[in-house]
């Protein structure tokens, strides 16, 4: 069984296409219009050793938020479709408490992400909040 998926998401703010192949180790092809987000998604593909292609035409002239949110949703949908019945796949995750009461939550499941509570609110043109 081929573990691939192709998802398209069109909203008022974004037009997104995602292709994932869980068994291929091709280089990622990421073009979101947000350099920092491109870099982070490339890291996901590289470390997961999967083929991941993402294109997004979003309203980044207003803010990066809509593109970031919709890309995360679309990648999550593609991963969920690609894993199929999920046989042989196990879920795990960790939450850490830091002294200043900020949490980092590392989530490994559909729509995987790392949500840092201890970082600056801006990285170049990329806004975290």
Helices and strands as residue ranges (DSSP letters): E 4-10, E 14-21, E 29-31, H 35-48, E 51-58, H 65-83, E 92-97, E 103-108, E 113-115, E 122-123, E 126-127
